[in-house]
């Protein structure tokens, strides 16, 4: 099992990178979250990897952080979730937000993930809730703190943003960032205004 690779980044795109290690080029499948944290091509980089072996294929999956890799391994152990869907989930939602959504059984957030319908979301909750409650996948806020952010004004702003084309996940992320930066409670109009400015 290849636990990690360290070498020169030869090529990168949002779903795949090529890493040269001791003269050998490795093609590594990655989520968008990992792509966003990569160095420029030509520089040295270390990537945590998971080696997936089947009768008809051998693929490497890479991650920039340990929580990403750990969640990937938990996801592919779920019935009906393969490596491709696991990468899609990691590309659509942060590790901490996914963990929170499963623990709170938030179907709205889970079904907003590309490829995850209601039945799949329910299966993720059933199979992962207990496991995710026992592991630390990074900076996970106390759930009461997370809930405290969702004031009526924030909820109303989220609905307005969704009517403008935002997914619920993106609206929540943007509103959380805006509320964290503000030193006071903001009205709905100001919340929306700041999110639109932030996401331009």
DONU-730908 format. One line per field, with one value per residue (C-alpha): x, y, z; residue number from 1. Coordinates in steps of 0.05 Angstrom, whole numbers, plus 5000, padded with zeros to 4 digits. Each point is the difference from the previous one (the first is absolute). Last residue first. Example, Ala and Ser with C-alpha at 12.3 -4.5 7.8 and 13.67 -1.06 7.14 Angstrom:
2
X (5273/4973)
Y (4979/4931)
Z (5143/5013)
num (2/1)
// end
This chain:
200
X (4642/4991/5019/4958/4940/5010/5006/4936/4961/5021/4985/4930/4985/5021/5068/5016/5064/5076/4996/5054/4968/4933/5028/5037/4939/4958/5047/5001/4925/4986/5049/4969/4929/5017/5002/4956/4970/4941/5053/5028/4931/4991/5068/4984/4937/5038/5053/4948/4965/5066/5041/5066/4976/4992/5074/5017/4952/5033/5068/5045/5038/5071/5028/4970/4997/4968/4947/4938/5021/4996/4931/4971/5034/4956/4931/5017/5033/4940/4952/5040/4999/4924/4990/5044/5075/5030/5021/4995/4937/4970/5049/4984/4924/5006/5029/5005/5035/5059/5000/4997/5055/5047/4986/5012/5066/5026/4981/4947/4996/5069/5001/4932/5024/5063/4956/4956/5060/5030/4936/4939/4946/5010/5042/5073/5018/4977/5041/5063/4985/4987/5068/5035/4967/5015/5074/5009/5023/4967/5017/4965/5041/4969/5008/4949/4966/5005/4994/5052/4991/5064/4986/5049/5025/5034/5067/5021/5062/4994/4998/4925/4977/4982/4934/4948/4942/5013/4990/4930/4984/5008/5060/5018/5075/5040/5070/5060/5064/5068/5011/4930/4966/4929/4943/4936/4927/4930/5007/5061/5074/5064/5072/4999/5069/5004/4972/4950/4958/4973/5013/4973)
Y (5762/4954/5050/5057/4955/4975/5071/5024/4938/5011/5074/4987/4949/5044/4990/4978/5033/4993/4973/4954/4936/5021/5009/4934/4963/5033/4976/4929/4998/5026/4951/4940/5022/5006/5071/5017/5067/4966/4963/5068/5023/4936/5008/5073/4978/4947/5051/5050/4946/4983/4940/5018/4972/4932/4995/5021/4947/4949/5013/5019/4947/5021/4935/4933/4977/4932/4968/5036/4987/4925/5003/5044/4963/4941/5029/5071/4978/4954/5058/5043/4944/4993/5076/5008/5010/5007/5073/5021/5040/4935/5003/5073/4990/4932/5030/4939/5043/4952/4990/5075/5016/4948/5026/5072/4980/4962/5057/4990/4992/4972/4952/4973/4992/4964/4951/4991/4979/4956/4959/5012/4946/4970/5046/4979/5049/5057/4982/4996/5067/5030/4977/5027/5068/5003/4984/5059/5013/4939/4950/4940/4948/4950/4927/4969/4937/4954/5058/5039/5069/5031/5058/5057/5058/5050/5034/5056/5025/5056/4994/5013/5052/4976/4964/5025/5010/4933/4965/5029/4983/4926/4961/4943/4986/4984/4981/5017/4962/5033/4998/5025/5042/5019/5006/5030/4986/5027/5076/5000/4991/4983/4987/5008/4978/4947/4972/4943/4974/4936/4953/4932)
Z (4858/5060/5055/4970/4993/5071/5027/4966/5023/5072/4995/4975/5054/5058/5032/5071/5023/4995/4929/4974/5028/4972/4930/5001/5026/4946/4945/5026/5010/4930/4969/5035/4985/4926/4973/4941/5019/5035/5042/5020/5024/5040/5033/5017/5035/5040/5017/5024/5041/5034/4976/5033/5066/4968/4986/5071/5027/4954/5031/4942/4961/4984/4974/4986/5073/5004/5044/4975/4929/5012/5033/4945/4943/4980/5015/4978/4935/4987/5010/4951/4949/5007/4994/4939/4998/4930/5009/5072/5015/5027/5059/5018/4999/5034/5064/5045/5054/5004/4924/4986/5051/4970/4930/5022/5033/4940/4954/4947/4924/4982/5059/4978/4928/5025/5039/4938/4958/5055/5007/5043/4993/5069/5042/5007/4945/5044/5061/4958/4968/5069/5024/4938/5005/5075/4986/4954/4929/4972/4944/4969/4964/4953/4984/4953/4974/5060/5048/5039/5030/5027/5047/4999/5042/4954/5012/4953/4965/4949/4924/4997/5051/5070/5013/5050/4951/4967/5067/5008/4928/5016/4975/4953/4998/4938/5021/4958/5016/4997/5075/5015/4946/5018/4950/5026/4988/5015/5002/4953/5015/4963/5017/5076/5023/5054/5064/4999/5058/5031/4941/5020)
num (200/199/198/197/196/195/194/193/192/191/190/189/188/187/186/185/184/183/182/181/180/179/178/177/176/175/174/173/172/171/170/169/168/167/166/165/164/163/162/161/160/159/158/157/156/155/154/153/152/151/150/149/148/147/146/145/144/143/142/141/140/139/138/137/136/135/134/133/132/131/130/129/128/127/126/125/124/123/122/121/120/119/118/117/116/115/114/113/112/111/110/109/108/107/106/105/104/103/102/101/100/99/98/97/96/95/94/93/92/91/90/89/88/87/86/85/84/83/82/81/80/79/78/77/76/75/74/73/72/71/70/69/68/67/66/65/64/63/62/61/60/59/58/57/56/55/54/53/52/51/50/49/48/47/46/45/44/43/42/41/40/39/38/37/36/35/34/33/32/31/30/29/28/27/26/25/24/23/22/21/20/19/18/17/16/15/14/13/12/11/10/9/8/7/6/5/4/3/2/1)
// end
